[in-house]
C-alpha cells in the first residue's frame, strides 16, 4: 500500500513543480500577498485593497501597451512625460474654451487632442526607426525630455486647475463600490490580451520581435507592426494621463515623473523579454500587481522611502533572475 501512496505523492509534487515553473511569478505574488497580510497593518482591509487597485491601474494601463512594444523588439521611454503632457493638454483646452464651448465639449476636445498629439509622436518614432534606423530607445528618450518641456510651456510651470467637479469622477469616483479606473484597466487588459492572443496582428508582433528578418521574408510589414505597437502605447499613455489629471483635478507637468521605469519593470517582472519575441499580457498583469502590492505594503509598514527603492530594486532583480533561470531550464 506504500508504493501507490508514494507514487501519488510524487505525481502531485511533479504537478506543483511544473506549475511553479510555468507560472513562477504567480506563486511569488501569492507568497508576497500572504506575507503582507501578516506583516503590514490594515493591508487586508477592503479600503486598502481598493486603494491598491486604483493606484496600480494608472501605470498598468500603460504597461499593457508597453508589453506589445517590447515584444515587438522596441521600447518607449517617454510614457511618464506623455502622461503629464496629456493631462496638461486637456487642462489647457478646458481653461481656454470652457466658457465658449461648455465644460463637456471642451473636456472631450482636450482628450481627443491629447490622444492625437501623443499618437503623432509615436508615429514619428516609428518613421524615424524605419527610415533612419534611429533606435526607439533614442527617439523616446528625446521625447521624454521634449514632452516634459512642452508640458511646462503649456502650463508655465504651474498646475492648471480648470476642471469641473464632475471630471473628478473618472479618476477618483466609484461605480458599484469599485474605483472607476479599475473598469478602464479591466477593459484594456481584456482587449490587449485578445489582441495578442487571437489576432493576426498579435502573431505578427511576436514574429517581428522574435526574428525580424524571418518575419520580413514571411511577408509581414515589420515597420508597420512596430509603429502600430508604439501608437497603441501612446493612446493608452494619453488615457492614463487623462485619468491622472482627473484624479488630481489638475494638469501638472510634474506628474508621473519616473513612471517609465516602473512600467517597464512591471512588464519585465511579468516575464516579457527585453530582446523581444516573448511575453504575455497576463504576465504583465501579475507584474503590475506585484509592484503595486510591494509599494503599498512597505508604505503601510512605514518603511523609509529610500529603503523602499532598495527593496524594490532587489525584488525586481530577483524576479527577473527567477524568470531567466526557469526559462533556461525549460529550454534544456
TORKOL-4160 file (C-alpha; in steps of 0.2 Angstrom, whole numbers, padded with zeros to 4 digits, m for minus):
332
<pt num="1" X="0000" Y="0000" Z="0000"/>
<pt num="2" X="0015" Y="0012" Z="0002"/>
<pt num="3" X="0021" Y="0012" Z="m0016"/>
<pt num="4" X="0004" Y="0018" Z="m0023"/>
<pt num="5" X="0004" Y="0032" Z="m0009"/>
<pt num="6" X="0022" Y="0037" Z="m0014"/>
<pt num="7" X="0018" Y="0037" Z="m0032"/>
<pt num="8" X="0003" Y="0048" Z="m0029"/>
<pt num="9" X="0013" Y="0060" Z="m0019"/>
<pt num="10" X="0027" Y="0060" Z="m0032"/>
<pt num="11" X="0014" Y="0064" Z="m0046"/>
<pt num="12" X="0007" Y="0078" Z="m0035"/>
<pt num="13" X="0024" Y="0086" Z="m0032"/>
<pt num="14" X="0028" Y="0085" Z="m0051"/>
<pt num="15" X="0011" Y="0094" Z="m0055"/>
<pt num="16" X="0015" Y="0108" Z="m0042"/>
<pt num="17" X="0033" Y="0110" Z="m0048"/>
<pt num="18" X="0028" Y="0111" Z="m0066"/>
<pt num="19" X="0015" Y="0124" Z="m0062"/>
<pt num="20" X="0028" Y="0134" Z="m0052"/>
<pt num="21" X="0040" Y="0133" Z="m0067"/>
<pt num="22" X="0027" Y="0139" Z="m0080"/>
<pt num="23" X="0019" Y="0152" Z="m0068"/>
<pt num="24" X="0033" Y="0157" Z="m0056"/>
<pt num="25" X="0028" Y="0175" Z="m0053"/>
<pt num="26" X="0010" Y="0170" Z="m0048"/>
<pt num="27" X="0017" Y="0159" Z="m0034"/>
<pt num="28" X="0029" Y="0173" Z="m0029"/>
<pt num="29" X="0014" Y="0186" Z="m0029"/>
<pt num="30" X="0003" Y="0174" Z="m0018"/>
<pt num="31" X="0018" Y="0172" Z="m0006"/>
<pt num="32" X="0020" Y="0191" Z="m0005"/>
<pt num="33" X="0002" Y="0194" Z="m0003"/>
<pt num="34" X="0001" Y="0181" Z="0012"/>
<pt num="35" X="0016" Y="0189" Z="0020"/>
<pt num="36" X="0009" Y="0206" Z="0019"/>
<pt num="37" X="m0007" Y="0201" Z="0027"/>
<pt num="38" X="0003" Y="0195" Z="0042"/>
<pt num="39" X="0016" Y="0209" Z="0042"/>
<pt num="40" X="0008" Y="0225" Z="0036"/>
<pt num="41" X="m0006" Y="0233" Z="0047"/>
<pt num="42" X="m0023" Y="0236" Z="0038"/>
<pt num="43" X="m0016" Y="0228" Z="0022"/>
<pt num="44" X="m0031" Y="0216" Z="0020"/>
<pt num="45" X="m0044" Y="0229" Z="0023"/>
<pt num="46" X="m0057" Y="0232" Z="0009"/>
<pt num="47" X="m0052" Y="0251" Z="0008"/>
<pt num="48" X="m0034" Y="0247" Z="0006"/>
<pt num="49" X="m0037" Y="0233" Z="m0007"/>
<pt num="50" X="m0047" Y="0246" Z="m0017"/>
<pt num="51" X="m0033" Y="0258" Z="m0015"/>
<pt num="52" X="m0020" Y="0246" Z="m0022"/>
<pt num="53" X="m0031" Y="0243" Z="m0037"/>
<pt num="54" X="m0034" Y="0261" Z="m0040"/>
<pt num="55" X="m0015" Y="0265" Z="m0039"/>
<pt num="56" X="m0009" Y="0250" Z="m0049"/>
<pt num="57" X="m0022" Y="0253" Z="m0063"/>
<pt num="58" X="m0014" Y="0270" Z="m0069"/>
<pt num="59" X="0003" Y="0263" Z="m0073"/>
<pt num="60" X="m0005" Y="0246" Z="m0078"/>
<pt num="61" X="m0015" Y="0253" Z="m0092"/>
<pt num="62" X="0002" Y="0259" Z="m0100"/>
<pt num="63" X="0011" Y="0243" Z="m0096"/>
<pt num="64" X="m0001" Y="0233" Z="m0107"/>
<pt num="65" X="0003" Y="0243" Z="m0121"/>
<pt num="66" X="0022" Y="0243" Z="m0117"/>
<pt num="67" X="0021" Y="0224" Z="m0117"/>
<pt num="68" X="0016" Y="0225" Z="m0135"/>
<pt num="69" X="0030" Y="0237" Z="m0139"/>
<pt num="70" X="0044" Y="0227" Z="m0130"/>
<pt num="71" X="0038" Y="0210" Z="m0138"/>
<pt num="72" X="0040" Y="0219" Z="m0155"/>
<pt num="73" X="0058" Y="0222" Z="m0151"/>
<pt num="74" X="0056" Y="0241" Z="m0147"/>
<pt num="75" X="0055" Y="0251" Z="m0131"/>
<pt num="76" X="0046" Y="0268" Z="m0126"/>
<pt num="77" X="0054" Y="0278" Z="m0113"/>
<pt num="78" X="0043" Y="0293" Z="m0115"/>
<pt num="79" X="0027" Y="0287" Z="m0106"/>
<pt num="80" X="0030" Y="0296" Z="m0090"/>
<pt num="81" X="0031" Y="0313" Z="m0099"/>
<pt num="82" X="0017" Y="0308" Z="m0110"/>
<pt num="83" X="0005" Y="0306" Z="m0095"/>
<pt num="84" X="0010" Y="0323" Z="m0089"/>
<pt num="85" X="0008" Y="0331" Z="m0107"/>
<pt num="86" X="m0009" Y="0323" Z="m0110"/>
<pt num="87" X="m0016" Y="0330" Z="m0093"/>
<pt num="88" X="m0009" Y="0347" Z="m0097"/>
<pt num="89" X="m0016" Y="0347" Z="m0114"/>
<pt num="90" X="m0034" Y="0343" Z="m0108"/>
<pt num="91" X="m0032" Y="0356" Z="m0094"/>
<pt num="92" X="m0026" Y="0370" Z="m0106"/>
<pt num="93" X="m0041" Y="0366" Z="m0118"/>
<pt num="94" X="m0053" Y="0367" Z="m0104"/>
<pt num="95" X="m0046" Y="0383" Z="m0097"/>
<pt num="96" X="m0046" Y="0391" Z="m0114"/>
<pt num="97" X="m0063" Y="0385" Z="m0121"/>
<pt num="98" X="m0075" Y="0380" Z="m0107"/>
<pt num="99" X="m0083" Y="0397" Z="m0107"/>
<pt num="100" X="m0087" Y="0397" Z="m0126"/>
<pt num="101" X="m0089" Y="0378" Z="m0129"/>
<pt num="102" X="m0095" Y="0372" Z="m0112"/>
<pt num="103" X="m0086" Y="0360" Z="m0100"/>
<pt num="104" X="m0091" Y="0344" Z="m0108"/>
<pt num="105" X="m0086" Y="0349" Z="m0126"/>
<pt num="106" X="m0070" Y="0357" Z="m0120"/>
<pt num="107" X="m0065" Y="0341" Z="m0110"/>
<pt num="108" X="m0069" Y="0330" Z="m0125"/>
<pt num="109" X="m0059" Y="0341" Z="m0136"/>
<pt num="110" X="m0045" Y="0341" Z="m0124"/>
<pt num="111" X="m0045" Y="0322" Z="m0123"/>
<pt num="112" X="m0045" Y="0320" Z="m0142"/>
<pt num="113" X="m0031" Y="0332" Z="m0144"/>
<pt num="114" X="m0021" Y="0324" Z="m0131"/>
<pt num="115" X="m0023" Y="0306" Z="m0139"/>
<pt num="116" X="m0020" Y="0314" Z="m0156"/>
<pt num="117" X="m0004" Y="0323" Z="m0151"/>
<pt num="118" X="0004" Y="0308" Z="m0142"/>
<pt num="119" X="m0001" Y="0296" Z="m0157"/>
<pt num="120" X="0008" Y="0308" Z="m0169"/>
<pt num="121" X="0024" Y="0307" Z="m0158"/>
<pt num="122" X="0023" Y="0288" Z="m0158"/>
<pt num="123" X="0021" Y="0289" Z="m0177"/>
<pt num="124" X="0036" Y="0300" Z="m0178"/>
<pt num="125" X="0046" Y="0287" Z="m0168"/>
<pt num="126" X="0041" Y="0273" Z="m0179"/>
<pt num="127" X="0045" Y="0283" Z="m0195"/>
<pt num="128" X="0062" Y="0288" Z="m0188"/>
<pt num="129" X="0065" Y="0269" Z="m0184"/>
<pt num="130" X="0060" Y="0264" Z="m0202"/>
<pt num="131" X="0069" Y="0277" Z="m0212"/>
<pt num="132" X="0084" Y="0282" Z="m0202"/>
<pt num="133" X="0086" Y="0267" Z="m0191"/>
<pt num="134" X="0087" Y="0278" Z="m0175"/>
<pt num="135" X="0083" Y="0266" Z="m0161"/>
<pt num="136" X="0067" Y="0269" Z="m0152"/>
<pt num="137" X="0077" Y="0270" Z="m0136"/>
<pt num="138" X="0085" Y="0286" Z="m0143"/>
<pt num="139" X="0069" Y="0294" Z="m0150"/>
<pt num="140" X="0059" Y="0290" Z="m0135"/>
<pt num="141" X="0072" Y="0297" Z="m0124"/>
<pt num="142" X="0072" Y="0313" Z="m0133"/>
<pt num="143" X="0053" Y="0313" Z="m0132"/>
<pt num="144" X="0055" Y="0310" Z="m0113"/>
<pt num="145" X="0063" Y="0327" Z="m0111"/>
<pt num="146" X="0054" Y="0336" Z="m0125"/>
<pt num="147" X="0036" Y="0332" Z="m0119"/>
<pt num="148" X="0041" Y="0337" Z="m0101"/>
<pt num="149" X="0047" Y="0353" Z="m0108"/>
<pt num="150" X="0031" Y="0356" Z="m0119"/>
<pt num="151" X="0020" Y="0352" Z="m0104"/>
<pt num="152" X="0029" Y="0365" Z="m0094"/>
<pt num="153" X="0027" Y="0378" Z="m0108"/>
<pt num="154" X="0009" Y="0374" Z="m0109"/>
<pt num="155" X="0006" Y="0377" Z="m0090"/>
<pt num="156" X="0020" Y="0390" Z="m0087"/>
<pt num="157" X="0027" Y="0378" Z="m0074"/>
<pt num="158" X="0012" Y="0379" Z="m0063"/>
<pt num="159" X="m0003" Y="0366" Z="m0061"/>
<pt num="160" X="m0018" Y="0371" Z="m0071"/>
<pt num="161" X="m0035" Y="0368" Z="m0061"/>
<pt num="162" X="m0049" Y="0372" Z="m0073"/>
<pt num="163" X="m0059" Y="0356" Z="m0072"/>
<pt num="164" X="m0077" Y="0355" Z="m0067"/>
<pt num="165" X="m0082" Y="0345" Z="m0052"/>
<pt num="166" X="m0089" Y="0330" Z="m0062"/>
<pt num="167" X="m0072" Y="0327" Z="m0071"/>
<pt num="168" X="m0065" Y="0320" Z="m0055"/>
<pt num="169" X="m0077" Y="0305" Z="m0056"/>
<pt num="170" X="m0066" Y="0297" Z="m0070"/>
<pt num="171" X="m0050" Y="0296" Z="m0059"/>
<pt num="172" X="m0057" Y="0296" Z="m0041"/>
<pt num="173" X="m0075" Y="0291" Z="m0042"/>
<pt num="174" X="m0083" Y="0274" Z="m0038"/>
<pt num="175" X="m0095" Y="0263" Z="m0048"/>
<pt num="176" X="m0104" Y="0249" Z="m0039"/>
<pt num="177" X="m0091" Y="0251" Z="m0025"/>
<pt num="178" X="m0076" Y="0249" Z="m0036"/>
<pt num="179" X="m0064" Y="0264" Z="m0042"/>
<pt num="180" X="m0069" Y="0269" Z="m0060"/>
<pt num="181" X="m0051" Y="0267" Z="m0066"/>
<pt num="182" X="m0052" Y="0249" Z="m0062"/>
<pt num="183" X="m0065" Y="0247" Z="m0076"/>
<pt num="184" X="m0054" Y="0255" Z="m0088"/>
<pt num="185" X="m0040" Y="0244" Z="m0083"/>
<pt num="186" X="m0050" Y="0228" Z="m0085"/>
<pt num="187" X="m0057" Y="0233" Z="m0102"/>
<pt num="188" X="m0039" Y="0237" Z="m0108"/>
<pt num="189" X="m0032" Y="0221" Z="m0101"/>
<pt num="190" X="m0045" Y="0210" Z="m0110"/>
<pt num="191" X="m0044" Y="0220" Z="m0126"/>
<pt num="192" X="m0024" Y="0219" Z="m0127"/>
<pt num="193" X="m0025" Y="0200" Z="m0121"/>
<pt num="194" X="m0037" Y="0196" Z="m0135"/>
<pt num="195" X="m0027" Y="0207" Z="m0147"/>
<pt num="196" X="m0010" Y="0197" Z="m0144"/>
<pt num="197" X="m0018" Y="0180" Z="m0141"/>
<pt num="198" X="m0031" Y="0179" Z="m0155"/>
<pt num="199" X="m0027" Y="0191" Z="m0169"/>
<pt num="200" X="m0016" Y="0191" Z="m0184"/>
<pt num="201" X="m0008" Y="0207" Z="m0178"/>
<pt num="202" X="m0003" Y="0199" Z="m0161"/>
<pt num="203" X="0005" Y="0184" Z="m0170"/>
<pt num="204" X="0014" Y="0197" Z="m0181"/>
<pt num="205" X="0021" Y="0206" Z="m0166"/>
<pt num="206" X="0028" Y="0190" Z="m0159"/>
<pt num="207" X="0036" Y="0186" Z="m0176"/>
<pt num="208" X="0043" Y="0203" Z="m0178"/>
<pt num="209" X="0051" Y="0203" Z="m0161"/>
<pt num="210" X="0057" Y="0185" Z="m0162"/>
<pt num="211" X="0066" Y="0186" Z="m0179"/>
<pt num="212" X="0064" Y="0202" Z="m0189"/>
<pt num="213" X="0072" Y="0195" Z="m0205"/>
<pt num="214" X="0061" Y="0179" Z="m0205"/>
<pt num="215" X="0046" Y="0190" Z="m0202"/>
<pt num="216" X="0050" Y="0201" Z="m0217"/>
<pt num="217" X="0053" Y="0186" Z="m0228"/>
<pt num="218" X="0036" Y="0179" Z="m0222"/>
<pt num="219" X="0028" Y="0195" Z="m0229"/>
<pt num="220" X="0025" Y="0204" Z="m0213"/>
<pt num="221" X="0026" Y="0223" Z="m0214"/>
<pt num="222" X="0038" Y="0224" Z="m0200"/>
<pt num="223" X="0039" Y="0243" Z="m0198"/>
<pt num="224" X="0020" Y="0245" Z="m0199"/>
<pt num="225" X="0018" Y="0232" Z="m0185"/>
<pt num="226" X="0031" Y="0241" Z="m0174"/>
<pt num="227" X="0024" Y="0258" Z="m0177"/>
<pt num="228" X="0006" Y="0252" Z="m0173"/>
<pt num="229" X="0013" Y="0245" Z="m0157"/>
<pt num="230" X="0020" Y="0262" Z="m0152"/>
<pt num="231" X="0004" Y="0271" Z="m0157"/>
<pt num="232" X="m0006" Y="0259" Z="m0146"/>
<pt num="233" X="0005" Y="0263" Z="m0131"/>
<pt num="234" X="0004" Y="0281" Z="m0134"/>
<pt num="235" X="m0015" Y="0280" Z="m0134"/>
<pt num="236" X="m0015" Y="0271" Z="m0118"/>
<pt num="237" X="m0002" Y="0283" Z="m0111"/>
<pt num="238" X="m0014" Y="0298" Z="m0115"/>
<pt num="239" X="m0029" Y="0288" Z="m0107"/>
<pt num="240" X="m0018" Y="0286" Z="m0091"/>
<pt num="241" X="m0014" Y="0305" Z="m0092"/>
<pt num="242" X="m0032" Y="0309" Z="m0093"/>
<pt num="243" X="m0036" Y="0298" Z="m0078"/>
<pt num="244" X="m0022" Y="0306" Z="m0068"/>
<pt num="245" X="m0027" Y="0324" Z="m0072"/>
<pt num="246" X="m0045" Y="0318" Z="m0066"/>
<pt num="247" X="m0038" Y="0311" Z="m0050"/>
<pt num="248" X="m0028" Y="0326" Z="m0046"/>
<pt num="249" X="m0040" Y="0338" Z="m0054"/>
<pt num="250" X="m0025" Y="0347" Z="m0062"/>
<pt num="251" X="m0014" Y="0347" Z="m0077"/>
<pt num="252" X="0003" Y="0346" Z="m0069"/>
<pt num="253" X="0019" Y="0345" Z="m0079"/>
<pt num="254" X="0027" Y="0336" Z="m0064"/>
<pt num="255" X="0015" Y="0322" Z="m0064"/>
<pt num="256" X="0021" Y="0304" Z="m0067"/>
<pt num="257" X="0039" Y="0308" Z="m0066"/>
<pt num="258" X="0049" Y="0291" Z="m0067"/>
<pt num="259" X="0034" Y="0281" Z="m0072"/>
<pt num="260" X="0043" Y="0274" Z="m0087"/>
<pt num="261" X="0054" Y="0264" Z="m0076"/>
<pt num="262" X="0040" Y="0257" Z="m0066"/>
<pt num="263" X="0030" Y="0252" Z="m0081"/>
<pt num="264" X="0045" Y="0243" Z="m0089"/>
<pt num="265" X="0049" Y="0235" Z="m0073"/>
<pt num="266" X="0031" Y="0228" Z="m0072"/>
<pt num="267" X="0032" Y="0221" Z="m0090"/>
<pt num="268" X="0049" Y="0213" Z="m0087"/>
<pt num="269" X="0044" Y="0206" Z="m0070"/>
<pt num="270" X="0029" Y="0198" Z="m0079"/>
<pt num="271" X="0041" Y="0188" Z="m0090"/>
<pt num="272" X="0042" Y="0198" Z="m0106"/>
<pt num="273" X="0060" Y="0198" Z="m0114"/>
<pt num="274" X="0068" Y="0214" Z="m0117"/>
<pt num="275" X="0075" Y="0206" Z="m0133"/>
<pt num="276" X="0058" Y="0204" Z="m0140"/>
<pt num="277" X="0048" Y="0190" Z="m0146"/>
<pt num="278" X="0042" Y="0183" Z="m0129"/>
<pt num="279" X="0030" Y="0189" Z="m0116"/>
<pt num="280" X="0011" Y="0189" Z="m0111"/>
<pt num="281" X="m0002" Y="0202" Z="m0106"/>
<pt num="282" X="m0007" Y="0191" Z="m0092"/>
<pt num="283" X="0011" Y="0191" Z="m0086"/>
<pt num="284" X="0011" Y="0210" Z="m0086"/>
<pt num="285" X="m0005" Y="0210" Z="m0075"/>
<pt num="286" X="0005" Y="0199" Z="m0062"/>
<pt num="287" X="0020" Y="0211" Z="m0063"/>
<pt num="288" X="0009" Y="0227" Z="m0061"/>
<pt num="289" X="0000" Y="0219" Z="m0046"/>
<pt num="290" X="0017" Y="0213" Z="m0039"/>
<pt num="291" X="0024" Y="0231" Z="m0039"/>
<pt num="292" X="0008" Y="0239" Z="m0033"/>
<pt num="293" X="0007" Y="0227" Z="m0018"/>
<pt num="294" X="0025" Y="0229" Z="m0014"/>
<pt num="295" X="0024" Y="0248" Z="m0013"/>
<pt num="296" X="0008" Y="0248" Z="m0004"/>
<pt num="297" X="0014" Y="0235" Z="0009"/>
<pt num="298" X="0030" Y="0245" Z="0013"/>
<pt num="299" X="0021" Y="0261" Z="0015"/>
<pt num="300" X="0009" Y="0253" Z="0027"/>
<pt num="301" X="0024" Y="0246" Z="0037"/>
<pt num="302" X="0032" Y="0264" Z="0037"/>
<pt num="303" X="0047" Y="0258" Z="0028"/>
<pt num="304" X="0059" Y="0273" Z="0023"/>
<pt num="305" X="0056" Y="0279" Z="0006"/>
<pt num="306" X="0075" Y="0277" Z="0002"/>
<pt num="307" X="0074" Y="0259" Z="0008"/>
<pt num="308" X="0059" Y="0256" Z="m0002"/>
<pt num="309" X="0069" Y="0260" Z="m0018"/>
<pt num="310" X="0082" Y="0247" Z="m0012"/>
<pt num="311" X="0069" Y="0234" Z="m0008"/>
<pt num="312" X="0060" Y="0236" Z="m0025"/>
<pt num="313" X="0077" Y="0235" Z="m0034"/>
<pt num="314" X="0081" Y="0219" Z="m0026"/>
<pt num="315" X="0064" Y="0211" Z="m0029"/>
<pt num="316" X="0064" Y="0216" Z="m0047"/>
<pt num="317" X="0081" Y="0209" Z="m0050"/>
<pt num="318" X="0076" Y="0193" Z="m0041"/>
<pt num="319" X="0060" Y="0192" Z="m0051"/>
<pt num="320" X="0070" Y="0194" Z="m0067"/>
<pt num="321" X="0083" Y="0181" Z="m0062"/>
<pt num="322" X="0070" Y="0169" Z="m0057"/>
<pt num="323" X="0061" Y="0170" Z="m0074"/>
<pt num="324" X="0078" Y="0169" Z="m0083"/>
<pt num="325" X="0083" Y="0153" Z="m0073"/>
<pt num="326" X="0067" Y="0145" Z="m0076"/>
<pt num="327" X="0067" Y="0149" Z="m0095"/>
<pt num="328" X="0084" Y="0141" Z="m0097"/>
<pt num="329" X="0078" Y="0126" Z="m0088"/>
<pt num="330" X="0063" Y="0124" Z="m0099"/>
<pt num="331" X="0074" Y="0126" Z="m0115"/>
<pt num="332" X="0085" Y="0111" Z="m0109"/>
